[in-house]
Amino acid sequence: MQVAKVIVDVPSRQTNIPFSYLIPDNLSDSVTVGMRVQVPFGRRKITGFVVELSDHSDFDGKLKPIEALIDLTPVINPELMDLAVKMSQTTYSFLISCLQTMLPGGMRTSFAKRITAKSEQVVKENDWLFQGKSSVEINPSTTAESTTKKLLDLNKSDEIVVDYVLKRNSSAIEVLGIKATMTPEQLDKQRGLIRANATSQHKLLNVLSEQNNAKLLQSDLVKSGISASAIKSAIDKGWAKQIKIHQNRNPFMQPVKQTSALKLNVAQQNAVDKVSLSIDERDATRFLLEGVTGSGKTEVYLQSMAHALEQGRTALMLVPEITLTPQIVNRIRSRFGDQVAMLHSAMSNGERFDEWQRINRGKAKVVVGVRSAIFAPIKNLGVIIVDEEHDSSYKQSDNPRYQTREVAKFRADYNHCPVVFGSATPSLESRARAQKGVYQLLSLPKRINDQVLPKVDVVDMRQELKNSGSLLSAPLQEKITEKLSRHEQIILMLNRRGYASFLMCRDCGYVPQCPNCDISLTVHKNSHSLQCHYCGHQEPIPTECPMCHSKRIRNFGYGSEQLEEQVKELFPDARTLRMDVDTTRKKGSHERIIDAFANHEADILLGTQMIAKGLDFPDVTLVGVLNSDSALQFPDFRSSERTFELLTQVAGRAGRADKVGEVVIQTYNPNHYAIKFAKTQDYEGFYQKEMGIRRLGKYPPFYYTIKITGNSKNENTVMTRMVALTSYLKEHLSSKAIVLGPTPKMITRVNNQYYYQIIIKYRFEDQLQSALNRILNDSQKLKDVQLSIDNEPLDFM
């Protein structure tokens, strides 16, 4: 008896265990771990993942058989299967959720399989399937067992190619091509039948003879100098037939020029040598590459990746923001060409799907992308790079709540390869690990070519407000005027989108609130609407107060829209571009804005924090930060760290080439230590200061933390449940564990759900995991309260 243990696609505690199913005899040598199968579950037929094979079952009754194979080959390889199990344990998530996270979106919905024969002989021998065509599509959930068995045999004997095809909101790309219908000998006889000066036809005959079984793209033939009329003539004369060729979608918007490795300075060479040695020795060392902005970290990454490829291995590089992806990808493509695959959320479902298939087949040796790219099915990894490792976007906010850095370490251990965490402002947790020797510290203390760090001026806005109501202080306006006169470029960051923070009636004090959330609505002038940035609620901007009917209802606060308006008023001749969530909703908008600014189609780039990291523009000589202390207003232990990181990163966009850079930081807290250390770009000074505060407060990295969040439509219900949980935890954990709460979240009501939380701070707690698992198991019985557990949360708000 052969048994498959299957995790079914029903995310609940009761189904978070493998169920045993009998493997039919005709599939006994075909079912493998990582395949998706269709199985009976109660009265339904559902999809599941095979997670284990066995020759027996602990189930006493009669086993139900697997009804169909969804895949002919595993979609989850052994490495990712082990990772999914580990993630489900450490993130307190369902295993099915972890497995689904590892697949591109289209594979979780509606798809078919495209079966392509590798030769005409296969088509002829299996005409019942192909019916004279070289490629057919089949629906995996309705394929007969006999057909599945035959396809498995053809796949094992390498006679077919199996692709997945999205069926929902995605069209396959097919282009015209031709294929020879004669043998090379028959084609050679045709030469005497055409004129000697018919060069295109002679050239086409040569190609058809040399690549006799190949499918040739008509566009490629035309590019090679063969005329369209010669191709038509070949089809008319019976030398070749016209066919349609399936093509993968190309996510790259533009071609790039090939580049070669740059000369490294001593610090860069030392870093590359140590990483390369670790690659050679198949050693899973964790490196922390701490380098000031503009110190050449990317070149260290590129040469380390090149070394991995030279050893016959692959490379994975992660970046935190979609905005960084175009510039980084172009640099990597210019070095590694068509070996590069890209994965990020701004790509269409079809593009991500095609790139995933290319990676899975081993066609891509280098993968670059954002957080989700850590699950790329790339094999034989030689090095993993996590750029800007401090960035909060590496933490997944929904289930499974994984931290990308931890997943990267798992994959590095599995593949016996180094992982490089790079940043100008490493997270305190990573820097502390380097200090203890858990990570190996690599330092790049200077900018390349000895470029000086930008000069930073801090403007006290408390004084400026007495003189002007403008968003731009007088010193910043003077510097913008100076840079514009020199035809240099400027970046202005205001970390708040929209036009104004809120509306308020000056007579009665009324502020429009979101009907679903405990927060005021943000003014968006371009769309003439009030919007909630939490639930998406929108309503028109009122012309009078709905409470007292006063006409004196005015904007308060400011956002990136208002900044753009003021910049255009103050500098009417300057060309401006705005980059925030509102201007980058359309596909390719990030890349278009970045390219336009890089090509000097604008003088001033303004926007939110998405313009703060990683971007490299040689003519940017001035950076202005308009609300530098906005993060300091939040009641969270990471507020100072986030402020220092953001200011240091955005300041690093200035003076990256041969021109000296300047930075103006506008603040209402000029004496705050985060602002002072950011002014001098003194990471080590900030690290020592912040670590002292964290030690006193018993915060990470000195303590581990857990956040338990409960939500319900009824506030009393969720509060009562969370009080009971707090008592349970205090009873079952040691006296050394610190249990805080329950307290309402900073924004208590979101989308008509009330949120309360409990924080646990601990060093070593043997009973913690079992207590949390019991809490989750019991929570499944609750119908009116939902619970979630976040291991090492980024904030306590």
C-alpha positions in Angstrom: 0.0 0.0 0.0 1.3 3.4 -1.0 0.0 6.4 0.9 0.4 10.1 0.3 0.1 12.5 3.2 -1.7 15.7 2.0 -2.1 19.2 3.5 -5.5 20.3 2.2 -6.3 23.8 1.1 -8.5 24.5 4.1 -6.7 27.0 6.4 -7.8 26.1 9.9 -6.3 24.5 13.0 -8.3 21.3 12.6 -6.9 20.8 9.1 -3.3 21.9 9.8 -2.2 18.2 9.8 -1.5 15.9 6.9 -4.4 13.6 5.8 -3.7 10.2 4.4 -4.8 9.2 0.9 -4.3 6.1 -1.1 -2.2 6.4 -4.2 -3.8 4.6 -7.1 -1.7 1.8 -8.6 -1.4 3.5 -12.0 0.1 6.6 -10.2 2.3 4.6 -7.7 5.6 5.6 -9.3 4.5 9.2 -10.2 3.3 10.9 -7.1 6.1 12.8 -5.3 6.4 15.3 -2.5 5.7 18.8 -3.6 3.0 18.0 -6.1 -0.5 19.3 -5.9 -3.3 16.8 -6.0 -7.1 16.8 -6.1 -8.6 14.8 -3.2 -12.1 14.1 -1.8 -12.6 16.0 1.5 -16.0 15.4 3.0 -18.4 16.1 0.2 -16.0 18.3 -1.6 -13.2 17.9 -4.0 -10.3 20.1 -3.1 -6.6 20.8 -3.8 -3.8 19.8 -1.5 0.0 19.5 -1.4 1.7 16.1 -1.0 4.0 16.6 2.0 5.1 13.0 2.7 5.0 9.5 1.2 4.6 6.4 3.2 3.9 2.6 2.9 1.3 2.7 5.8 -1.3 4.9 7.5 -2.3 5.5 11.1 -5.9 5.8 10.0 -7.9 2.8 10.9 -10.7 3.1 8.3 -10.7 2.7 4.6 -8.5 5.3 2.8 -9.9 7.4 0.0 -7.8 7.5 -3.2 -6.2 10.6 -4.8 -8.6 11.6 -7.6 -6.2 13.5 -9.9 -2.8 15.0 -10.2 -2.7 18.7 -10.6 1.0 18.8 -11.5 3.2 16.4 -13.5 6.3 17.6 -11.6 6.6 19.1 -8.0 5.9 22.8 -7.7 7.4 22.9 -4.2 11.0 21.5 -4.2 12.4 19.7 -1.1 14.1 22.9 0.1 11.0 25.0 0.0 8.9 22.2 1.6 11.3 22.1 4.6 11.2 25.9 4.7 7.3 25.9 4.7 7.3 23.5 7.7 9.8 25.7 9.6 7.9 28.9 8.8 4.5 27.5 9.9 6.1 26.7 13.3 7.9 30.0 13.8 5.2 32.3 12.5 2.3 30.4 14.1 0.7 30.0 10.7 -1.1 27.3 8.8 1.2 25.1 6.7 -1.1 25.5 3.7 -0.7 29.3 4.0 3.1 29.0 3.9 3.0 26.6 0.9 0.6 28.9 -1.0 2.9 31.9 -0.3 5.7 30.2 -2.2 3.7 30.0 -5.5 3.1 32.9 -7.9 -0.5 34.3 -7.7 -1.8 32.7 -10.9 -1.0 29.2 -9.7 -3.3 29.6 -6.8 -6.3 30.4 -9.0 -7.2 29.2 -12.5 -4.6 27.7 -14.8 -4.1 25.0 -17.4 -1.1 22.9 -18.6 0.4 23.4 -22.0 2.0 20.2 -23.3 4.5 20.7 -26.1 6.0 17.8 -28.1 9.8 17.9 -28.5 9.6 16.2 -32.0 7.2 15.5 -34.8 7.6 11.8 -34.0 6.0 12.3 -30.5 3.1 14.2 -32.2 2.6 11.3 -34.6 2.8 8.6 -31.9 0.4 10.4 -29.7 -2.0 11.9 -32.2 -4.9 11.1 -29.7 -3.5 14.0 -27.6 -1.9 16.4 -30.1 -4.2 15.8 -33.1 -1.6 17.1 -35.5 -0.6 20.1 -33.4 2.8 20.4 -31.7 1.3 22.0 -28.5 -2.0 21.5 -26.6 -3.6 22.8 -23.4 -5.3 20.6 -20.9 -7.2 21.3 -17.7 -5.4 19.4 -14.9 -8.5 18.9 -12.7 -10.5 17.2 -15.5 -7.8 15.1 -17.1 -8.6 11.4 -17.2 -6.3 9.1 -15.2 -5.1 7.3 -18.3 -4.1 10.6 -19.9 -2.3 11.7 -16.8 -0.4 8.4 -16.7 0.7 8.7 -20.3 1.7 12.4 -19.8 3.8 11.3 -16.8 5.6 8.7 -18.9 6.2 11.2 -21.7 7.6 13.7 -19.2 9.9 11.1 -17.6 11.3 10.1 -21.0 11.9 13.8 -21.8 9.7 13.8 -24.9 7.5 16.7 -23.9 7.8 20.1 -22.2 5.2 21.0 -19.6 4.3 24.7 -19.0 1.6 26.3 -16.9 -0.8 28.8 -18.5 -2.8 31.3 -16.6 -6.5 31.3 -17.5 -7.8 34.3 -15.5 -7.1 37.9 -16.3 -4.1 36.9 -18.4 -3.6 36.1 -22.1 -0.9 33.9 -23.4 1.5 35.6 -25.7 1.8 33.9 -29.1 3.9 35.2 -32.0 4.3 34.1 -35.6 7.0 31.7 -36.6 7.9 29.0 -39.2 9.2 25.5 -39.2 10.8 23.5 -42.0 8.5 20.9 -43.7 11.4 19.3 -45.7 14.5 17.5 -44.7 17.9 19.2 -45.2 18.5 17.1 -48.3 15.2 18.1 -49.8 15.8 21.7 -49.0 19.2 21.5 -50.7 17.5 20.4 -54.0 15.4 23.6 -53.9 18.5 25.8 -54.4 18.6 25.1 -58.1 15.0 26.3 -58.5 15.6 29.8 -57.3 17.6 32.7 -58.9 21.2 33.1 -57.8 20.6 36.7 -56.8 17.7 35.8 -54.5 19.9 36.2 -51.5 17.1 36.3 -48.9 15.7 33.0 -50.1 19.2 31.3 -50.2 19.9 32.6 -46.6 16.5 31.3 -45.4 17.2 27.9 -47.0 20.5 27.7 -45.1 18.7 28.5 -41.8 16.0 26.0 -42.4 18.6 23.3 -43.2 20.8 24.1 -40.2 18.0 24.3 -37.7 15.7 21.8 -39.3 13.6 20.8 -36.3 13.6 24.3 -34.7 10.7 26.7 -34.4 12.0 30.0 -35.9 10.6 33.4 -34.9 9.7 35.4 -38.0 10.8 38.6 -36.2 14.2 37.1 -35.5 14.6 36.0 -39.2 13.7 39.6 -40.4 16.3 41.0 -37.9 18.9 38.7 -39.4 18.3 40.2 -42.9 15.8 37.8 -44.4 13.0 39.7 -46.0 9.3 39.1 -45.1 8.6 38.3 -48.8 11.2 35.6 -48.7 9.5 34.0 -45.7 6.1 34.2 -47.4 7.6 32.6 -50.6 9.1 29.7 -48.5 5.6 29.0 -47.0 4.0 29.2 -50.5 6.6 26.8 -52.0 6.1 24.3 -49.2 9.6 24.6 -47.7 8.1 25.6 -44.3 4.8 26.0 -42.6 3.6 29.0 -40.5 3.2 28.2 -36.8 2.3 30.1 -33.6 5.0 30.1 -30.9 4.3 30.7 -27.2 6.5 33.3 -25.7 7.1 34.2 -22.1 6.2 37.8 -21.1 9.2 40.1 -20.8 9.1 42.2 -17.6 12.1 44.2 -18.6 11.0 47.5 -20.2 14.2 48.4 -21.9 17.5 46.9 -23.2 20.7 47.5 -21.3 24.3 47.9 -22.4 26.8 45.2 -21.3 29.2 46.4 -18.5 32.2 44.8 -16.9 33.4 44.7 -13.3 34.7 47.9 -11.8 38.0 48.3 -10.0 37.5 47.9 -6.2 39.1 49.8 -3.4 40.9 48.0 -0.6 37.8 47.8 1.6 35.6 46.5 -1.2 38.2 44.0 -2.3 38.4 42.7 1.3 34.7 42.2 1.4 34.5 40.4 -2.0 37.4 38.1 -1.0 35.8 37.0 2.2 32.4 36.4 0.6 34.1 34.5 -2.3 36.1 32.3 0.1 32.8 31.4 1.9 31.3 30.5 -1.5 34.3 28.3 -2.3 34.2 26.6 1.0 30.4 26.1 0.9 30.2 27.9 4.2 26.9 29.5 5.4 28.6 32.5 7.0 26.4 35.5 7.8 28.1 38.7 6.7 27.0 42.2 7.7 28.2 44.7 5.1 28.1 48.1 6.8 29.0 50.8 4.3 28.2 54.5 4.3 25.9 55.6 1.4 27.8 55.7 -1.8 30.5 53.4 -0.6 30.1 50.9 -3.4 28.1 48.1 -1.7 26.3 47.2 -5.0 29.6 46.5 -6.7 30.6 44.2 -3.9 27.3 42.4 -4.4 27.8 42.1 -8.2 31.3 40.7 -7.9 30.3 38.3 -5.2 27.4 37.1 -7.4 29.7 36.8 -10.4 32.0 34.5 -8.3 29.1 32.3 -7.4 28.2 31.9 -11.1 31.8 31.1 -12.0 31.6 28.2 -9.5 28.5 26.9 -11.3 26.1 28.1 -8.7 23.3 30.7 -8.6 22.6 34.0 -6.8 19.6 35.7 -5.2 19.4 39.4 -4.4 16.7 41.1 -2.5 15.8 44.8 -2.4 13.2 46.3 -0.1 11.3 48.7 -2.5 9.8 48.3 -5.9 11.3 51.7 -6.7 14.8 50.3 -6.3 14.2 47.4 -8.5 14.5 49.1 -12.0 17.9 50.7 -11.2 19.3 47.6 -9.4 17.9 45.2 -12.1 19.4 47.2 -14.9 22.8 47.1 -13.2 22.6 43.4 -12.7 21.3 42.8 -16.2 24.1 44.9 -17.6 26.5 42.5 -15.9 24.8 39.1 -16.3 22.5 39.6 -19.3 19.6 37.1 -19.9 20.6 35.0 -16.9 18.6 37.5 -14.7 15.0 37.0 -13.6 13.0 39.6 -11.7 10.1 39.1 -9.2 8.1 41.9 -7.6 4.5 42.9 -6.9 4.3 45.7 -9.6 4.7 43.0 -12.3 1.5 41.5 -13.8 0.3 38.1 -12.7 1.4 36.7 -16.1 4.9 38.3 -15.9 5.5 36.9 -12.4 4.2 33.5 -13.5 6.5 33.3 -16.5 9.5 34.4 -14.5 8.7 31.8 -11.9 8.6 29.1 -14.5 11.9 30.3 -16.0 13.6 30.1 -12.6 12.0 26.8 -11.8 13.4 25.3 -15.1 16.9 26.6 -14.3 16.9 29.1 -17.2 17.7 32.0 -14.8 20.9 31.9 -12.7 20.4 35.3 -11.0 17.1 36.3 -9.3 16.5 39.9 -8.1 13.3 41.0 -6.4 11.5 42.2 -3.3 10.4 40.3 -0.2 8.5 37.5 -1.9 11.5 36.7 -4.2 13.0 34.9 -1.2 10.8 32.0 -2.2 12.0 31.8 -5.8 12.5 28.1 -6.7 16.2 28.8 -7.6 18.4 25.8 -6.9 22.1 25.4 -6.0 22.3 28.9 -4.4 25.9 30.2 -4.1 25.2 33.5 -2.4 22.1 35.4 -1.0 22.2 39.2 -0.8 19.8 41.2 1.3 20.3 44.9 0.4 19.1 47.6 2.9 18.6 44.8 5.4 17.2 47.2 8.0 14.1 48.0 5.9 10.7 47.3 7.5 9.3 46.1 4.2 11.2 42.8 4.7 8.7 41.9 7.4 5.4 40.4 6.1 2.5 42.1 7.8 -0.1 39.3 7.1 -0.1 35.6 7.7 2.4 34.1 7.4 4.2 36.9 9.3 7.8 36.0 8.3 10.9 38.1 8.6 12.8 37.8 5.2 16.2 37.9 7.0 15.3 34.7 8.9 14.1 33.0 5.7 17.3 34.0 4.0 19.4 32.4 6.8 17.4 29.2 6.4 18.1 29.0 2.7 21.7 29.8 3.2 22.1 26.9 5.7 20.2 24.6 3.3 22.4 25.5 0.4 25.7 25.9 2.3 26.2 29.4 1.0 26.9 32.8 2.6 24.2 35.4 3.1 25.2 39.1 2.9 23.1 41.7 4.8 24.0 45.1 3.5 23.1 48.6 4.8 24.4 52.0 5.6 22.2 51.9 8.7 22.0 48.2 9.8 19.1 47.2 12.2 20.2 47.2 15.8 19.5 43.5 15.9 22.0 42.8 13.0 24.6 45.2 14.3 24.4 43.6 17.8 24.9 40.1 16.3 27.9 41.4 14.4 29.4 42.8 17.7 28.9 39.3 19.3 30.5 37.6 16.3 27.3 35.8 15.2 27.7 37.8 11.9 31.0 38.7 10.4 31.3 42.4 10.0 32.6 43.9 6.7 33.1 47.6 6.7 33.1 50.2 3.9 33.8 53.4 5.9 34.4 55.7 2.9 32.6 56.6 -0.3 34.2 55.3 -3.5 36.9 57.5 -5.1 37.1 59.3 -1.7 34.0 61.4 -2.4 33.0 63.4 0.7 29.8 62.8 2.5 27.2 65.6 1.9 27.2 68.6 4.2 24.1 68.5 6.4 22.3 71.6 7.7 19.5 71.3 10.3 16.8 74.0 10.2 14.8 74.7 13.4 11.2 75.0 12.0 10.0 76.6 15.3 11.9 79.7 14.3 11.0 79.5 10.6 7.2 79.4 11.4 7.5 82.8 12.9 8.8 84.2 9.5 6.9 82.2 6.9 4.0 79.7 6.4 5.7 77.9 3.6 6.6 74.2 3.7 10.1 75.1 2.4 12.3 77.1 4.9 14.2 80.1 3.7 17.6 78.3 3.8 16.2 75.5 1.7 14.6 77.9 -0.8 17.9 79.6 -1.2 19.8 76.4 -1.9 17.1 75.2 -4.4 17.5 78.5 -6.3 21.3 78.1 -6.3 21.2 74.5 -7.6 18.7 75.3 -10.3 20.9 78.1 -11.6 23.7 75.5 -11.9 21.4 73.0 -13.7 21.8 70.5 -10.9 19.0 68.3 -9.5 17.2 68.3 -6.3 15.2 65.7 -4.2 12.6 66.8 -1.7 11.1 64.3 0.7 7.8 64.8 2.6 6.8 61.5 4.2 3.0 62.1 3.9 1.0 61.6 0.8 -2.2 63.5 -0.1 -2.7 67.2 -0.1 -3.4 67.9 3.6 -3.6 65.8 6.8 -7.2 66.6 7.5 -10.0 69.2 7.2 -11.3 71.1 10.2 -14.1 73.6 10.7 -12.6 76.8 12.2 -15.9 77.6 13.9 -17.0 74.4 15.6 -13.9 72.3 15.3 -15.5 69.5 13.3 -13.0 67.1 11.6 -14.4 64.5 9.0 -13.7 61.0 10.3 -13.7 57.7 8.5 -17.0 55.9 9.2 -15.2 52.6 9.5 -12.0 53.5 11.3 -10.9 55.7 14.2 -9.0 58.1 12.1 -9.5 61.4 10.3 -9.8 61.4 6.5 -6.9 62.7 4.4 -7.4 65.5 1.8 -6.6 64.5 -1.8 -6.9 67.6 -4.0 -6.2 66.0 -7.3 -9.1 63.6 -7.0 -11.1 66.2 -5.0 -11.8 63.6 -2.3 -11.3 62.7 1.4 -9.7 59.3 1.7 -9.0 56.8 4.5 -5.5 55.2 4.1 -6.6 52.2 6.2 -9.8 50.9 4.7 -10.0 52.9 1.4 -13.2 54.8 2.2 -13.7 57.9 0.0 -16.1 60.8 0.0 -16.2 64.3 -1.7 -14.6 67.3 0.0 -17.4 69.3 1.6 -17.8 72.9 0.8 -19.3 73.7 4.2 -19.2 72.2 7.7 -21.9 69.4 7.9 -22.3 70.2 11.6 -22.6 74.0 11.8 -22.8 74.8 8.1 -19.9 77.2 8.3 -18.0 78.0 5.1 -14.8 78.3 7.1 -13.7 74.6 6.7 -10.0 74.5 6.0 -7.0 72.2 5.4 -4.6 71.4 8.2 -1.3 69.8 7.8 0.2 69.0 4.5 1.1 66.2 2.1 3.1 65.6 -1.1 0.4 67.0 -3.3 0.5 70.3 -1.5 4.3 70.3 -1.6 4.2 69.9 -5.4 1.8 72.8 -5.6 4.1 75.1 -3.5 7.2 74.1 -5.4 5.6 75.0 -8.7 4.5 78.4 -7.3 7.9 79.2 -5.8 10.0 77.9 -8.8 7.7 78.2 -11.8 10.5 77.5 -14.3 11.6 74.3 -12.6 10.3 70.9 -14.0 9.0 68.7 -11.2 8.1 65.1 -10.8 6.2 63.6 -7.8 6.6 60.0 -6.7 4.2 58.6 -4.1 1.6 55.9 -3.9 -0.9 58.1 -5.8 1.4 58.7 -8.8 2.7 55.1 -9.0 -0.5 53.0 -9.2 -0.1 52.2 -12.9 2.2 49.5 -14.1 5.6 50.8 -15.0 5.1 54.2 -13.4 8.0 53.7 -10.9 10.4 53.1 -13.7 9.1 55.9 -16.0 9.5 58.5 -13.2 13.0 57.3 -12.3 14.1 57.2 -15.9 12.6 60.6 -16.6 14.5 62.1 -13.7 17.7 60.2 -14.6 17.4 61.6 -18.2 17.1 65.2 -16.8 13.5 65.6 -17.9 12.9 67.1 -14.4 14.9 69.3 -12.1 13.1 68.4 -8.8 11.9 65.0 -7.7 9.6 65.1 -4.7 7.8 62.4 -2.9 7.4 60.2 0.1 10.0 57.8 1.6 10.0 55.6 -1.5 12.5 58.1 -2.9 14.8 57.9 0.1 16.7 54.6 -0.5 19.0 53.2 -3.0 18.4 55.5 -5.9 21.6 56.8 -7.6 21.4 60.1 -9.6 24.9 61.6 -10.2 23.6 65.2 -10.7 21.6 65.3 -7.5 23.4 67.8 -5.3 20.7 68.8 -2.9 18.3 66.8 -0.7 15.6 68.4 1.4 13.8 66.6 4.2 10.7 68.5 5.1 9.2 66.5 8.0 12.2 64.7 9.4 10.8 64.1 12.8 7.3 62.7 11.8 8.3 59.2 12.9 9.4 60.6 16.3 5.7 61.4 17.0 4.7 57.7 17.2 4.7 56.0 20.6 7.0 53.1 19.6 10.4 51.9 20.7 11.7 51.9 17.2 10.8 55.5 16.4 14.3 56.9 16.9 15.9 54.1 14.9 13.4 54.7 12.0 14.1 58.4 12.0 17.9 58.0 12.0 17.7 55.4 9.2 15.4 57.5 7.0 17.4 60.7 7.4 20.7 59.0 6.8 19.4 57.1 3.7 17.8 60.1 2.1 20.8 62.2 2.8 22.9 59.6 1.0 21.1 60.5 -2.3 23.1 63.7 -2.6 26.6 64.1 -4.0 27.1 60.6 -5.3 29.3 61.5 -8.2 32.0 64.2 -8.6 29.7 67.1 -7.4 29.6 68.0 -3.7 26.2 67.3 -2.1 24.2 69.2 0.5 21.3 68.2 2.7 18.8 70.4 4.5 16.8 68.7 7.4 13.8 70.6 8.6 12.7 69.7 12.1 10.9 70.8 15.2 13.2 68.7 17.4 16.7 69.8 16.5 18.2 68.6 19.8 16.9 65.0 19.5 19.8 62.6 19.4 18.5 60.8 16.2 18.6 64.1 14.4 22.0 65.0 15.7 23.6 61.7 14.8 21.9 61.8 11.3 23.4 65.2 10.7 26.9 63.8 11.2 26.0 60.4 9.6 27.4 58.8 12.7 25.9 55.4 12.8 28.2 54.0 15.5 27.4 56.9 17.8 23.7 56.4 17.3 24.1 52.6 17.8 25.7 53.1 21.2 23.2 55.7 22.4 20.1 53.6 21.2 21.5 50.4 22.6 21.7 52.0 26.1 18.1 53.0 25.9 17.0 49.6 24.6 18.8 47.9 27.5 17.1 50.0 30.1 13.7 49.5 28.5 14.2 45.7 28.0 13.5 46.0 24.3 15.1 44.1 21.3 17.9 43.1 20.8 18.2 42.5 24.5 14.8 40.8 24.7 12.7 38.8 22.3 9.1 39.9 21.7 5.7 38.5 20.8 2.6 40.5 19.9 -0.8 38.9 20.2 -3.6 40.8 18.5 -7.3 40.2 18.9 -10.0 41.8 16.8 -13.8 41.7 16.9 -16.8 43.8 15.8 -17.7 44.2 19.5 -15.1 46.1 21.6 -16.3 44.5 24.9 -16.0 41.0 23.5 -12.4 41.4 22.3 -11.3 43.2 25.4 -12.8 40.5 27.7 -11.1 37.8 25.6 -7.7 39.5 25.8 -7.9 40.0 29.5 -8.5 36.2 29.9 -5.5 35.5 27.7 -3.3 37.8 29.8 -4.2 35.9 32.9 -3.5 32.6 31.1 -0.1 33.7 30.0 1.0 35.0 33.4 -0.1 31.7 34.9 1.8 29.6 32.4 5.0 31.6 31.8 7.8 32.2 34.2 8.0 35.2 36.4 10.9 36.5 34.2 8.6 37.0 31.2 7.1 40.5 30.9 3.4 40.5 29.8 2.1 43.9 28.9 -1.6 44.6 28.2 -4.1 44.1 27.0 -4.3 47.6 25.5 -6.2 49.0 22.5 -4.0 49.5 19.4 -3.1 53.1 18.6 -5.9 53.1 16.0 -8.4 51.0 17.8 -11.1 50.6 15.1 -10.1 49.7 11.5 -12.8 48.7 9.0 -15.3 48.3 11.8 -13.1 45.9 13.7 -11.8 46.7 17.2 -8.2 45.7 17.9 -6.5 45.0 21.2 -3.1 43.6 21.8 -0.8 41.9 24.3 3.0 42.2 24.3 5.3 39.6 25.7 9.0 40.4 26.3 11.2 37.4 27.3 14.8 36.0 27.2 14.3 32.2 27.6 10.8 30.7 28.0 10.6 27.0 27.5 6.8 27.0 27.8 6.1 29.9 25.5 5.6 28.0 22.2 3.3 25.4 23.7 1.3 28.1 25.4 0.9 30.1 22.2 -0.1 27.0 20.2 -2.7 26.2 22.8 -4.1 29.7 22.6 -4.3 29.4 18.8 -6.0 26.0 19.0 -8.6 27.3 21.4 -9.1 30.4 19.3 -10.5 28.3 16.5 -13.6 27.6 18.7 -14.3 31.4 18.9 -16.7 32.8 16.4 -16.6 36.4 17.4 -12.9 37.0 18.1 -10.0 36.5 15.7 -6.4 36.1 17.1 -3.1 36.5 15.4 0.5 36.1 16.7 3.4 38.1 15.5 6.8 36.8 16.3 9.3 39.7 16.7 6.9 42.5 15.6 8.3 45.7 14.1 6.2 47.9 16.3 3.9 47.8 19.4 1.4 50.3 18.0 
